Amino acid sequence: MDLAQELCHRVTIQSKTPGYDENNYETDPIWTDFKKLWAKVEFLSVKDSINAKAAGSQTTARLKLRKRSDITTEMRVLWDGYTFEIVSPPKPDNLNGKIYMTLELAVLE
């Protein structure tokens, strides 16, 4: 299966922007849509979840998408009613590091 067929989930990447009240004082940041991208969202298996928790990781899912340099751990991911925190820097693909990247995600309550 090629990458285009594999990236079958439409996700929204959001970033924080400063919020301001009616007196122009800074308030809590506001999440705004940054990009809508095709990706593959994959929840960890039970075995992987147990291993992740044992290692102290918050990871509950992985997000695979085409390689890009503008997504950071300061952002979050929306998909299918879930809101995910990005808990690790992007990991490059094993082939040559230039095709796709994988992000580790944790479901936000």
Stockholm file with secondary structure:
# STOCKHOLM 1.0

chainA/1-109         MDLAQELCHRVTIQSKTPGYDENNYETDPIWTDFKKLWAKVEFLSVKDSINAKAAGSQTTARLKLRKRSDITTEMRVLWDGYTFEIVSPPKPDNLNGKIYMTLELAVLE
#=GR chainA/1-109 SS CCHHHHCCEEEEEEEEEEEECTTSCEEEEEEEEEEEEEEEEEECCHHHHHHHHHTTCCCCEEEEEECCSSCCTTCEEEETTEEEEECSCCEECSSSSSSEEEEEEEECC
#=GC SS_cons         CCHHHHCCEEEEEEEEEEEECTTSCEEEEEEEEEEEEEEEEEECCHHHHHHHHHTTCCCCEEEEEECCSSCCTTCEEEETTEEEEECSCCEECSSSSSSEEEEEEEECC
//
